[in-house]
Amino acid sequence: MGSQLIQFAQQDDVRNALQGEFSVGRGVQAAKPGTAKRPFVPAALRRVLIVDEDASLARFLRQELEAESFSVEVLHDGEAALGALREGSYDLVILDLNLPRLDGVSLIERVRPEKPRLPMLVLTARTQVEDKVLALRSGADDFVCKPFSCAELVARVQALLRRHSGVIPNVSEVGDLRLYREERRVERNGRRIDLTPREFSILEYMLRHAGRPVSRATLFEEVWNAPHNPSSNIVDVYMKYVRDKVDGPGERKLAHTVRGFGYEFRDT
């Protein structure tokens, strides 16, 4: 489907999309014949569990992920998903918040203590900041709102799997910002950015988690290697230093504040 926006506004559109009949402009926007496909990224048949009450959407996601060589299982309620997660082994979970029998946040809270390293990506129509913060605080690793770009979703899945594999690439980037770990160099659109060691550590951690919010407590514990003190504003002070250097005058804003939670680097 490329980077087209998948909008499941009407069930008929979803059904037509699944059958290869695309109604452009009515909710599902499709690529024309001959449009370049996404580059193939081997997934080594990693197991993905999709938990969504919408059977048409879940089926569509399954087809897209299987086309990227993932092994996919689909369930439609939270209780069934909880049982499957306790009995089986999965590499990643994609779940909605609005689930029957056991809602998404409750499912995350039940699973996270038992499987602390399992990547969980929330895919939901709930777009309020409060919903995003609640899901992330409950233990979700990423949050994507519907309607969504299928190409972006696949990229986020692959990024989560890389992140949890322990393999860290030398270069991290968001938009035109690039960080080179081994050389300890940062550039944006050809402009060299000079950072102190602490600022470099903050930016390096934020770019490793680009596209997802990072809490102030997590950032402090990871960069300062000490328990977070809620009364301290040192994280905010250093993030301002980083932001002032990264987001120059006239440049697109990459560093964003997540109200009541922390910060996020994204190219939007």
C-alpha positions as CSV (number, residue, x, y, z in Angstrom):
1,M,0.0,0.0,0.0
2,G,3.1,2.3,0.1
3,S,2.8,5.4,2.2
4,Q,-0.9,6.0,1.5
5,L,-3.2,6.9,4.3
6,I,-5.4,4.1,5.4
7,Q,-8.7,5.5,6.5
8,F,-11.2,3.0,7.6
9,A,-14.1,5.4,7.6
10,Q,-16.6,2.9,6.0
11,Q,-16.7,-0.8,6.2
12,D,-17.5,-1.1,2.5
13,D,-14.2,0.7,1.7
14,V,-12.3,-1.7,3.9
15,R,-14.0,-4.7,2.2
16,N,-13.2,-3.4,-1.3
17,A,-9.6,-2.7,-0.3
18,L,-9.1,-6.2,0.9
19,Q,-10.5,-7.5,-2.4
20,G,-8.2,-5.2,-4.4
21,E,-11.0,-2.8,-5.4
22,F,-9.9,0.7,-4.2
23,S,-12.2,3.7,-3.9
24,V,-9.7,6.5,-3.9
25,G,-11.0,9.5,-1.9
26,R,-13.8,7.7,-0.1
27,G,-11.7,6.4,2.8
28,V,-9.1,4.0,1.4
29,Q,-6.5,5.5,-0.8
30,A,-4.6,3.0,-2.9
31,A,-1.5,2.9,-5.0
32,K,-1.9,2.8,-8.8
33,P,-0.5,-0.2,-10.7
34,G,3.2,0.1,-11.2
35,T,3.7,2.2,-8.0
36,A,7.0,1.4,-6.3
37,K,6.6,-1.0,-3.3
38,R,8.2,-0.6,0.0
39,P,11.7,-2.1,0.2
40,F,11.7,-5.7,1.6
41,V,13.1,-6.0,5.1
42,P,13.6,-9.6,6.3
43,A,11.7,-10.2,9.5
44,A,12.9,-13.8,10.1
45,L,9.2,-14.8,10.6
46,R,8.9,-13.0,13.8
47,R,5.5,-13.6,15.5
48,V,3.2,-10.6,15.7
49,L,-0.2,-10.7,17.6
50,I,-2.9,-8.3,16.4
51,V,-5.7,-7.6,18.9
52,D,-8.5,-5.5,17.4
53,E,-12.3,-5.9,17.5
54,D,-12.5,-4.7,13.8
55,A,-12.2,-7.9,11.9
56,S,-11.7,-6.2,8.5
57,L,-9.0,-3.9,9.8
58,A,-7.2,-6.8,11.5
59,R,-7.4,-8.9,8.4
60,F,-5.9,-6.1,6.3
61,L,-3.1,-5.6,8.8
62,R,-2.4,-9.3,8.8
63,Q,-2.0,-9.3,5.0
64,E,0.3,-6.3,5.1
65,L,2.5,-7.7,7.8
66,E,2.6,-11.2,6.2
67,A,3.7,-9.5,3.0
68,E,6.7,-8.2,5.0
69,S,7.5,-11.8,6.1
70,F,6.0,-11.6,9.6
71,S,4.0,-14.5,11.1
72,V,0.8,-13.0,12.3
73,E,-2.0,-14.1,14.6
74,V,-5.3,-12.2,15.1
75,L,-7.6,-12.0,18.1
76,H,-10.5,-9.8,18.7
77,D,-10.9,-9.4,22.5
78,G,-8.6,-8.6,25.5
79,E,-9.3,-11.8,27.4
80,A,-8.4,-14.0,24.5
81,A,-5.3,-12.0,23.9
82,L,-4.3,-12.3,27.6
83,G,-4.6,-16.1,27.5
84,A,-2.6,-16.3,24.2
85,L,0.2,-14.1,25.6
86,R,0.5,-16.2,28.7
87,E,0.5,-19.5,26.8
88,G,2.4,-18.5,23.7
89,S,5.5,-16.6,22.6
90,Y,5.3,-13.5,20.5
91,D,7.9,-10.9,19.3
92,L,5.5,-8.0,19.2
93,V,1.8,-7.0,20.0
94,I,-0.4,-4.5,18.1
95,L,-3.5,-3.7,20.1
96,D,-6.4,-1.3,20.1
97,L,-7.5,0.4,23.4
98,N,-11.2,-0.3,22.7
99,L,-11.4,-4.0,23.2
100,P,-14.3,-6.1,24.5
101,R,-14.1,-8.2,27.7
102,L,-10.7,-6.6,28.7
103,D,-9.8,-3.1,27.5
104,G,-6.4,-2.3,26.0
105,V,-4.9,-0.4,28.9
106,S,-5.9,-3.2,31.3
107,L,-4.4,-5.8,29.0
108,I,-1.1,-3.9,28.9
109,E,-1.1,-3.6,32.7
110,R,-1.7,-7.3,33.1
111,V,0.9,-8.3,30.5
112,R,3.7,-5.9,31.2
113,P,4.8,-7.3,34.6
114,E,4.9,-10.8,33.2
115,K,6.6,-9.9,29.9
116,P,8.7,-6.8,30.6
117,R,10.6,-6.9,27.2
118,L,7.7,-7.6,24.9
119,P,7.2,-4.7,22.5
120,M,3.5,-3.4,22.6
121,L,2.3,-1.0,20.0
122,V,-1.1,0.7,20.5
123,L,-3.1,1.3,17.3
124,T,-6.3,3.2,18.1
125,A,-8.8,5.8,17.1
126,R,-8.5,7.5,20.5
127,T,-6.4,10.6,19.7
128,Q,-6.4,12.6,22.9
129,V,-3.1,13.3,24.6
130,E,-4.5,11.8,27.8
131,D,-5.1,8.5,26.1
132,K,-1.6,8.4,24.7
133,V,0.0,9.3,28.1
134,L,-2.2,6.7,29.9
135,A,-1.2,3.9,27.4
136,L,2.5,4.7,27.6
137,R,2.5,5.0,31.4
138,S,0.7,1.6,31.5
139,G,3.6,0.0,29.6
140,A,3.0,0.5,25.9
141,D,6.1,1.1,23.8
142,D,4.5,3.1,21.0
143,F,1.2,4.7,20.0
144,V,-0.3,5.2,16.5
145,C,-3.6,6.9,15.8
146,K,-6.1,5.8,13.3
147,P,-6.3,6.8,10.4
148,F,-2.7,5.8,9.8
149,S,-0.1,5.3,7.2
150,C,0.5,1.6,6.7
151,A,4.1,2.2,5.6
152,E,4.7,4.1,8.8
153,L,3.1,1.4,10.9
154,V,5.4,-1.3,9.4
155,A,8.4,1.0,9.9
156,R,7.5,1.4,13.6
157,V,7.1,-2.3,14.0
158,Q,10.5,-2.9,12.5
159,A,12.0,-0.1,14.7
160,L,10.5,-1.6,17.9
161,L,12.0,-5.0,17.0
162,R,15.4,-3.5,16.3
163,R,15.3,-1.6,19.6
164,H,14.4,-4.7,21.6
165,S,17.0,-6.8,19.8
166,G,19.8,-4.9,21.5
167,V,21.4,-3.9,18.2
168,I,22.0,-0.1,18.0
169,P,23.1,1.3,14.6
170,N,25.8,3.9,14.4
171,V,23.6,6.5,12.8
172,S,20.3,7.7,14.1
173,E,18.2,10.3,12.2
174,V,15.0,12.2,12.4
175,G,14.2,14.4,9.3
176,D,17.4,16.1,8.3
177,L,19.0,15.6,11.8
178,R,21.7,12.9,12.0
179,L,23.7,11.6,15.0
180,Y,26.8,9.5,14.5
181,R,27.6,7.6,17.6
182,E,31.1,6.3,16.9
183,E,32.3,9.7,15.7
184,R,30.1,11.5,18.4
185,R,29.1,14.0,15.7
186,V,25.7,15.7,15.1
187,E,24.6,17.4,11.9
188,R,21.5,19.0,10.6
189,N,21.2,19.8,6.9
190,G,24.9,20.1,6.7
191,R,25.1,22.3,9.8
192,R,27.5,20.9,12.5
193,I,25.9,21.0,16.0
194,D,28.3,21.1,19.0
195,L,27.0,19.4,22.1
196,T,28.4,18.8,25.5
197,P,28.7,15.1,26.5
198,R,25.5,15.3,28.6
199,E,23.6,16.9,25.7
200,F,24.9,14.3,23.3
201,S,23.7,11.5,25.6
202,I,20.3,13.1,25.8
203,L,19.9,13.5,22.1
204,E,21.3,10.0,21.4
205,Y,18.7,8.5,23.7
206,M,15.9,10.6,22.2
207,L,16.8,9.6,18.6
208,R,17.0,6.0,19.5
209,H,13.4,6.3,20.6
210,A,12.3,8.8,17.9
211,G,8.6,8.9,17.2
212,R,7.6,7.9,20.7
213,P,7.3,10.0,23.9
214,V,10.0,9.5,26.5
215,S,9.2,10.4,30.1
216,R,11.3,12.8,32.2
217,A,11.9,10.1,34.7
218,T,13.1,7.6,32.1
219,L,15.4,10.2,30.5
220,F,16.9,11.1,33.8
221,E,17.5,7.5,34.8
222,E,19.0,6.6,31.5
223,V,21.3,9.6,31.1
224,W,22.2,10.4,34.7
225,N,22.1,6.8,35.7
226,A,20.3,7.6,39.0
227,P,16.8,7.5,40.4
228,H,14.7,10.4,39.2
229,N,13.8,13.2,41.6
230,P,10.4,14.6,40.7
231,S,11.2,17.9,42.4
232,S,14.2,18.5,40.1
233,N,13.9,20.3,36.7
234,I,17.3,19.4,35.5
235,V,15.8,17.3,32.6
236,D,13.8,20.3,31.4
237,V,16.9,22.6,31.6
238,Y,19.1,20.3,29.5
239,M,16.3,19.5,27.0
240,K,16.1,23.3,26.4
241,Y,19.8,23.4,25.8
242,V,19.4,20.5,23.3
243,R,16.3,22.0,21.6
244,D,17.9,25.4,21.2
245,K,20.9,23.8,19.4
246,V,18.9,21.3,17.3
247,D,16.0,23.4,16.2
248,G,17.7,26.4,14.6
249,P,15.9,29.6,13.4
250,G,13.7,28.8,10.4
251,E,14.2,25.1,10.7
252,R,11.3,22.6,11.1
253,K,10.7,21.7,14.8
254,L,11.9,18.3,15.7
255,A,11.8,18.4,19.5
256,H,8.3,18.3,21.0
257,T,7.1,18.5,24.6
258,V,4.5,15.9,25.6
259,R,2.4,17.7,28.2
260,G,2.4,16.1,31.6
261,F,4.8,13.4,30.5
262,G,8.1,14.3,28.8
263,Y,9.5,14.8,25.3
264,E,9.4,13.4,21.8
265,F,11.6,13.8,18.7
266,R,9.6,13.5,15.5
267,D,9.6,14.9,11.9
268,T,6.1,16.4,11.8
